[in-house]
Amino acid sequence: MNNKKLVFLFVFSFILPLLLAFTVLKLDWLPGNTVNNGNFLIPEVTLNEWAKIEPKPWSIALLTYKNCTATCLAHRQQVRDLYIALGQKQNKVDLVLLGDHSAEVEGFKNYQPVNNALQQEVLYLIDQMGLVVFYYPLVADPQANRATRKGLIKDLKKLLNYARSS
């Protein structure tokens, strides 16, 4: 009789967690909050020939065109400020201008994407393999973008801290 009790407890200890997990999934009791500040890009976008620009582990990218407006120039300056705010982690991050460029912009690498899924006035966080991971929408008002930039820095620092290549 003692043997049957032991077998029952053994089987019950495996079945109970499975039943609880199944119940949680079926009734959608999972928490919905996330720790990232950016939005995942859906559908997934991978930039072809990304390795040509010899990127660092992470890149902050901004889509711009040849005719850059005052808002565009302000966004570029905000990206530079964001890069400075990274401090000692700057050596693991690149700044990239996506789009058709004729002239080099100091501090930025240029990449002409083939994919038309990317939008202007949006910051993109791109990994070393060319996968666009997060996007951060920008607005014309620099003060309104402050929270967006802080969120990008938080996400980027987390990614750099947990990266295996760091």
C-alpha positions in Angstrom: 0.0 0.0 0.0 2.8 2.4 0.8 4.3 1.7 -2.7 1.0 2.7 -4.4 1.0 5.9 -2.4 4.5 6.8 -3.5 3.7 6.1 -7.2 0.5 8.2 -6.9 2.5 11.1 -5.5 5.1 10.8 -8.1 2.7 10.8 -11.0 0.6 13.6 -9.3 3.7 15.8 -9.0 4.1 15.7 -12.8 0.5 15.9 -13.8 -0.5 18.8 -11.6 2.0 21.4 -13.0 1.0 20.3 -16.6 -2.7 20.8 -15.8 -2.0 24.2 -14.2 0.0 25.4 -17.2 -2.7 24.2 -19.6 -5.3 26.1 -17.6 -3.3 29.3 -17.5 -2.8 29.1 -21.2 -6.4 28.2 -22.1 -7.9 31.0 -19.9 -5.3 33.6 -21.0 -4.1 34.4 -17.5 -0.7 35.4 -18.6 0.5 39.0 -17.8 0.3 41.3 -20.8 3.0 43.8 -19.8 6.5 43.9 -21.2 9.7 45.4 -20.1 10.7 46.9 -23.5 9.9 50.4 -24.4 10.1 50.0 -28.2 7.6 48.3 -30.5 8.5 45.0 -32.2 8.4 45.4 -36.0 5.8 43.2 -37.5 6.2 41.7 -40.0 9.9 41.0 -39.4 12.2 43.0 -41.6 15.8 41.9 -42.4 18.1 44.3 -44.3 19.9 42.6 -47.2 23.6 43.2 -47.5 23.8 44.8 -44.1 27.2 43.3 -43.5 28.7 45.7 -46.2 28.6 48.6 -43.8 30.5 46.5 -41.2 28.1 47.2 -38.4 28.8 47.0 -34.7 26.6 44.6 -32.6 23.7 47.2 -32.5 22.8 50.1 -34.7 20.4 53.0 -34.3 19.0 53.9 -37.7 17.0 56.8 -39.0 15.3 56.8 -42.5 16.1 60.0 -44.3 16.4 61.3 -47.9 18.6 63.7 -49.8 16.3 66.7 -49.1 16.5 66.8 -45.4 14.0 69.3 -43.7 14.5 71.1 -40.5 12.6 68.3 -38.7 14.9 65.7 -40.2 18.0 67.7 -39.2 16.6 68.0 -35.6 16.0 64.2 -35.5 19.6 63.6 -36.6 20.9 65.8 -33.8 18.7 64.0 -31.3 20.2 60.7 -32.5 23.7 62.1 -32.0 22.7 63.2 -28.5 21.3 59.8 -27.8 24.6 58.3 -28.9 26.5 60.5 -26.6 24.2 59.5 -23.7 25.3 55.9 -24.2 28.7 56.8 -22.6 31.2 53.9 -22.6 28.8 51.6 -24.5 29.2 53.8 -27.7 31.9 51.4 -29.0 29.2 48.7 -29.5 26.6 50.9 -31.3 26.6 52.5 -34.8 24.5 55.4 -36.1 23.1 54.7 -39.5 21.2 56.8 -42.0 18.9 54.7 -44.1 18.0 56.0 -47.5 19.5 57.4 -50.7 22.4 59.7 -49.7 24.8 61.5 -51.9 26.9 63.1 -49.2 28.4 61.6 -46.0 27.1 62.9 -42.7 29.6 63.0 -39.9 29.1 60.3 -37.3 26.7 58.2 -39.4 27.1 55.3 -41.7 25.0 55.2 -44.9 22.8 52.3 -46.0 20.4 52.2 -48.9 17.6 49.7 -48.0 15.9 47.7 -50.6 12.9 47.1 -48.3 10.1 49.7 -48.5 8.6 48.6 -45.1 10.5 51.2 -43.2 9.0 54.7 -42.5 10.5 58.2 -42.0 10.5 59.9 -38.6 11.1 56.6 -36.9 14.2 55.3 -35.0 15.0 51.7 -35.7 17.2 49.4 -33.5 19.0 46.9 -35.7 21.1 44.0 -34.7 24.4 43.0 -36.3 22.8 40.6 -38.7 20.5 43.3 -40.2 17.3 42.3 -38.3 15.2 45.4 -37.4 14.2 44.5 -33.8 12.4 47.6 -32.4 11.1 50.9 -33.8 10.5 54.1 -31.9 8.2 56.7 -33.5 9.3 60.3 -33.4 7.3 63.5 -33.6 8.3 67.1 -34.6 8.5 68.3 -31.0 11.9 67.5 -29.4 10.5 67.5 -25.9 7.9 64.9 -26.8 10.7 62.7 -28.1 12.6 62.8 -24.8 10.7 59.8 -23.4 11.1 57.9 -26.7 14.9 58.4 -26.6 15.1 57.4 -22.9 13.2 54.3 -23.7 15.5 53.5 -26.6 18.6 53.9 -24.3 17.0 51.6 -21.7 16.3 48.9 -24.3 19.7 49.2 -25.8 21.5 49.1 -22.5 19.6 45.9 -21.6 20.5 44.4 -24.9 24.1 45.3 -24.6 24.3 43.9 -21.0 22.8 40.6 -22.0 24.6 40.2 -25.3 26.9 37.2 -25.5 29.3 39.0 -27.7 29.8 41.9 -25.2 
